[in-house]
Amino acid sequence: MKHRNTRAILAVLILAITVTAFVYYFIHNPSVKQQLSTVSPMVLALVMLLYFCMFGSLSLINDSTVKLCKVRLGKHQNILLTSYTAVINFFGPLQSGPAFRAVYLKKKYKINLKTYAFASLIYYFLFAAYSGVFLLSGLLKYWLIPLAVLGLLVAYLASRNKILKPKLAKLDLPNIYYLAGATFLQVCITVLIYFTELKSVSPSITFGQAVIYTGAANFALFVSITPGAIGFREAFLVFSQRLHHISNSTIVAANVLDRAVYIVVLLMLALFILITHAKQQLISDTNNLD
């Protein structure tokens, strides 16, 4: 409990510092306001559409992760669960979405939490691997192919490991390819989102820069304790500036745009949840099994 309280205080502190820094930077750098003023409604609509595509990829990831554990989710149930966890993960306390999803799957489908946690770790490994390659794509170039072969070799050796082998035996392994494809789709959609945002505030941005930028931004997922990794993502992007060569003003403008659109999309999802009574349905599903 003490650890959770400390983490909550730290999250609020980081969020406050980040918002203050954003406001200060915005006031003292008129170029950010000028960049945002050039964003057209069509761009906002396109980013919103891409975010809904992103939630589609998250539904596929959720479905494939559960299938790895030899459990089948209904399509309607999967969409409701993905939408609800996305909303509470942002607006709820301390990234609580995955915890709710794990508890729900345990009670509703009797899923083994250790097996589900291991399957989730495979997803995070894939997400980190794709993001790492994207981050270093400007440096690796033709080394991407031998790196991919090396990755396959490492995966094969890991599957033969005495510690991992019993855990892998509990999974429906063919679904790893499904999970890998869904995760790659998620990362690619993220590239399109960030490229659209960056291009709208700075027309000189190239697609290659957006790929590297995405790789850096994605790693904020692993250390974030604030909603949407606010503060952490921006820090990662500034620290990786020598790789993507995008200015601070463009980073700030693109992130302000991204946060604003993302919150609107989440509010739309929240409205969908209210209309469909998804929260009551999911909670009643778990309560009926108590």
Contacts in CASP RR format, 6 or more apart in sequence:
PFRMAT RR
TARGET T0000
AUTHOR 0000-0000-0000
METHOD contacts of the structure
MODEL  1
MKHRNTRAILAVLILAITVTAFVYYFIHNPSVKQQLSTVSPMVLALVMLL
YFCMFGSLSLINDSTVKLCKVRLGKHQNILLTSYTAVINFFGPLQSGPAF
RAVYLKKKYKINLKTYAFASLIYYFLFAAYSGVFLLSGLLKYWLIPLAVL
GLLVAYLASRNKILKPKLAKLDLPNIYYLAGATFLQVCITVLIYFTELKS
VSPSITFGQAVIYTGAANFALFVSITPGAIGFREAFLVFSQRLHHISNST
IVAANVLDRAVYIVVLLMLALFILITHAKQQLISDTNNLD
4 94 0 8 1.000
7 94 0 8 1.000
7 225 0 8 1.000
8 93 0 8 1.000
8 94 0 8 1.000
10 225 0 8 1.000
11 94 0 8 1.000
11 225 0 8 1.000
11 226 0 8 1.000
14 225 0 8 1.000
14 226 0 8 1.000
14 230 0 8 1.000
14 231 0 8 1.000
14 232 0 8 1.000
15 226 0 8 1.000
15 227 0 8 1.000
15 230 0 8 1.000
15 231 0 8 1.000
18 226 0 8 1.000
18 230 0 8 1.000
18 231 0 8 1.000
18 234 0 8 1.000
19 230 0 8 1.000
22 252 0 8 1.000
22 256 0 8 1.000
25 32 0 8 1.000
25 248 0 8 1.000
25 252 0 8 1.000
26 32 0 8 1.000
26 33 0 8 1.000
26 252 0 8 1.000
26 256 0 8 1.000
29 249 0 8 1.000
29 252 0 8 1.000
31 249 0 8 1.000
32 249 0 8 1.000
32 252 0 8 1.000
32 253 0 8 1.000
32 256 0 8 1.000
35 201 0 8 1.000
35 202 0 8 1.000
35 249 0 8 1.000
35 250 0 8 1.000
35 253 0 8 1.000
36 201 0 8 1.000
36 253 0 8 1.000
36 256 0 8 1.000
36 257 0 8 1.000
38 200 0 8 1.000
38 201 0 8 1.000
39 200 0 8 1.000
39 201 0 8 1.000
39 257 0 8 1.000
40 200 0 8 1.000
43 196 0 8 1.000
43 197 0 8 1.000
43 200 0 8 1.000
44 261 0 8 1.000
46 196 0 8 1.000
47 193 0 8 1.000
47 196 0 8 1.000
47 197 0 8 1.000
47 257 0 8 1.000
47 258 0 8 1.000
47 261 0 8 1.000
48 261 0 8 1.000
48 264 0 8 1.000
48 265 0 8 1.000
50 189 0 8 1.000
50 192 0 8 1.000
50 193 0 8 1.000
50 196 0 8 1.000
51 193 0 8 1.000
51 261 0 8 1.000
51 262 0 8 1.000
51 265 0 8 1.000
52 265 0 8 1.000
53 189 0 8 1.000
54 186 0 8 1.000
54 189 0 8 1.000
54 190 0 8 1.000
54 193 0 8 1.000
55 82 0 8 1.000
55 83 0 8 1.000
55 86 0 8 1.000
55 265 0 8 1.000
55 269 0 8 1.000
56 82 0 8 1.000
57 182 0 8 1.000
57 185 0 8 1.000
57 186 0 8 1.000
57 189 0 8 1.000
58 82 0 8 1.000
58 86 0 8 1.000
58 186 0 8 1.000
59 78 0 8 1.000
59 79 0 8 1.000
59 82 0 8 1.000
60 178 0 8 1.000
60 182 0 8 1.000
60 185 0 8 1.000
61 123 0 8 1.000
61 179 0 8 1.000
61 182 0 8 1.000
61 183 0 8 1.000
61 186 0 8 1.000
62 73 0 8 1.000
62 78 0 8 1.000
62 81 0 8 1.000
62 82 0 8 1.000
62 101 0 8 1.000
63 73 0 8 1.000
63 78 0 8 1.000
63 182 0 8 1.000
64 175 0 8 1.000
64 178 0 8 1.000
64 179 0 8 1.000
64 182 0 8 1.000
65 116 0 8 1.000
65 119 0 8 1.000
65 120 0 8 1.000
65 122 0 8 1.000
65 123 0 8 1.000
65 179 0 8 1.000
66 72 0 8 1.000
66 73 0 8 1.000
66 78 0 8 1.000
66 105 0 8 1.000
66 109 0 8 1.000
66 111 0 8 1.000
66 116 0 8 1.000
66 119 0 8 1.000
67 172 0 8 1.000
67 175 0 8 1.000
67 178 0 8 1.000
68 119 0 8 1.000
68 122 0 8 1.000
68 171 0 8 1.000
68 172 0 8 1.000
68 173 0 8 1.000
68 175 0 8 1.000
68 176 0 8 1.000
68 179 0 8 1.000
69 111 0 8 1.000
69 112 0 8 1.000
69 115 0 8 1.000
69 116 0 8 1.000
69 119 0 8 1.000
69 170 0 8 1.000
69 171 0 8 1.000
69 172 0 8 1.000
70 170 0 8 1.000
70 171 0 8 1.000
70 172 0 8 1.000
71 105 0 8 1.000
71 109 0 8 1.000
71 111 0 8 1.000
73 81 0 8 1.000
73 109 0 8 1.000
80 273 0 8 1.000
80 276 0 8 1.000
80 278 0 8 1.000
80 281 0 8 1.000
80 282 0 8 1.000
81 101 0 8 1.000
81 104 0 8 1.000
81 282 0 8 1.000
83 269 0 8 1.000
83 272 0 8 1.000
83 273 0 8 1.000
83 278 0 8 1.000
84 100 0 8 1.000
84 273 0 8 1.000
84 278 0 8 1.000
84 279 0 8 1.000
84 282 0 8 1.000
85 97 0 8 1.000
85 98 0 8 1.000
85 100 0 8 1.000
85 101 0 8 1.000
86 97 0 8 1.000
86 266 0 8 1.000
86 269 0 8 1.000
87 266 0 8 1.000
87 269 0 8 1.000
87 270 0 8 1.000
87 273 0 8 1.000
88 96 0 8 1.000
88 97 0 8 1.000
88 100 0 8 1.000
89 95 0 8 1.000
89 96 0 8 1.000
89 97 0 8 1.000
89 98 0 8 1.000
90 227 0 8 1.000
90 228 0 8 1.000
90 262 0 8 1.000
90 263 0 8 1.000
90 266 0 8 1.000
91 227 0 8 1.000
91 266 0 8 1.000
91 270 0 8 1.000
92 227 0 8 1.000
94 225 0 8 1.000
95 224 0 8 1.000
95 225 0 8 1.000
98 120 0 8 1.000
102 113 0 8 1.000
102 116 0 8 1.000
102 117 0 8 1.000
103 286 0 8 1.000
104 282 0 8 1.000
104 285 0 8 1.000
104 286 0 8 1.000
105 111 0 8 1.000
105 116 0 8 1.000
106 113 0 8 1.000
106 116 0 8 1.000
107 285 0 8 1.000
107 286 0 8 1.000
107 289 0 8 1.000
107 290 0 8 1.000
108 285 0 8 1.000
108 286 0 8 1.000
108 289 0 8 1.000
112 170 0 8 1.000
115 167 0 8 1.000
115 170 0 8 1.000
115 171 0 8 1.000
118 167 0 8 1.000
118 170 0 8 1.000
118 171 0 8 1.000
119 171 0 8 1.000
119 179 0 8 1.000
122 176 0 8 1.000
122 179 0 8 1.000
123 179 0 8 1.000
123 183 0 8 1.000
124 222 0 8 1.000
126 179 0 8 1.000
126 180 0 8 1.000
126 183 0 8 1.000
126 184 0 8 1.000
127 183 0 8 1.000
127 186 0 8 1.000
127 187 0 8 1.000
127 218 0 8 1.000
127 221 0 8 1.000
128 218 0 8 1.000
128 219 0 8 1.000
128 222 0 8 1.000
129 151 0 8 1.000
130 183 0 8 1.000
130 184 0 8 1.000
130 187 0 8 1.000
130 218 0 8 1.000
131 187 0 8 1.000
131 214 0 8 1.000
131 215 0 8 1.000
131 218 0 8 1.000
131 219 0 8 1.000
132 215 0 8 1.000
132 218 0 8 1.000
132 219 0 8 1.000
133 140 0 8 1.000
133 144 0 8 1.000
133 147 0 8 1.000
134 187 0 8 1.000
134 191 0 8 1.000
134 211 0 8 1.000
134 212 0 8 1.000
134 214 0 8 1.000
134 215 0 8 1.000
134 218 0 8 1.000
135 212 0 8 1.000
135 215 0 8 1.000
135 216 0 8 1.000
135 218 0 8 1.000
135 219 0 8 1.000
135 240 0 8 1.000
135 243 0 8 1.000
136 212 0 8 1.000
136 243 0 8 1.000
137 144 0 8 1.000
137 208 0 8 1.000
137 211 0 8 1.000
137 212 0 8 1.000
138 208 0 8 1.000
138 212 0 8 1.000
138 243 0 8 1.000
139 243 0 8 1.000
140 147 0 8 1.000
158 164 0 8 1.000
159 165 0 8 1.000
159 168 0 8 1.000
187 214 0 8 1.000
187 215 0 8 1.000
187 218 0 8 1.000
190 214 0 8 1.000
190 217 0 8 1.000
190 218 0 8 1.000
191 207 0 8 1.000
191 210 0 8 1.000
191 211 0 8 1.000
191 214 0 8 1.000
193 258 0 8 1.000
194 210 0 8 1.000
194 213 0 8 1.000
194 214 0 8 1.000
194 217 0 8 1.000
194 254 0 8 1.000
194 258 0 8 1.000
195 205 0 8 1.000
195 207 0 8 1.000
195 210 0 8 1.000
197 254 0 8 1.000
197 257 0 8 1.000
197 258 0 8 1.000
198 205 0 8 1.000
198 209 0 8 1.000
198 210 0 8 1.000
198 213 0 8 1.000
198 246 0 8 1.000
198 250 0 8 1.000
198 254 0 8 1.000
199 205 0 8 1.000
199 210 0 8 1.000
200 257 0 8 1.000
201 250 0 8 1.000
201 253 0 8 1.000
201 254 0 8 1.000
201 257 0 8 1.000
202 246 0 8 1.000
202 247 0 8 1.000
202 250 0 8 1.000
202 253 0 8 1.000
202 254 0 8 1.000
205 246 0 8 1.000
205 250 0 8 1.000
209 244 0 8 1.000
209 245 0 8 1.000
209 246 0 8 1.000
212 240 0 8 1.000
212 243 0 8 1.000
212 244 0 8 1.000
213 237 0 8 1.000
213 240 0 8 1.000
213 244 0 8 1.000
213 246 0 8 1.000
216 236 0 8 1.000
216 237 0 8 1.000
216 239 0 8 1.000
216 240 0 8 1.000
216 243 0 8 1.000
216 244 0 8 1.000
217 233 0 8 1.000
217 236 0 8 1.000
217 237 0 8 1.000
219 236 0 8 1.000
220 229 0 8 1.000
220 231 0 8 1.000
220 232 0 8 1.000
220 233 0 8 1.000
220 235 0 8 1.000
220 236 0 8 1.000
221 229 0 8 1.000
223 229 0 8 1.000
223 232 0 8 1.000
224 230 0 8 1.000
224 232 0 8 1.000
224 233 0 8 1.000
226 232 0 8 1.000
228 262 0 8 1.000
230 259 0 8 1.000
233 255 0 8 1.000
234 251 0 8 1.000
234 252 0 8 1.000
234 255 0 8 1.000
237 244 0 8 1.000
237 246 0 8 1.000
237 251 0 8 1.000
237 255 0 8 1.000
238 248 0 8 1.000
238 251 0 8 1.000
241 248 0 8 1.000
272 278 0 8 1.000
273 279 0 8 1.000
END
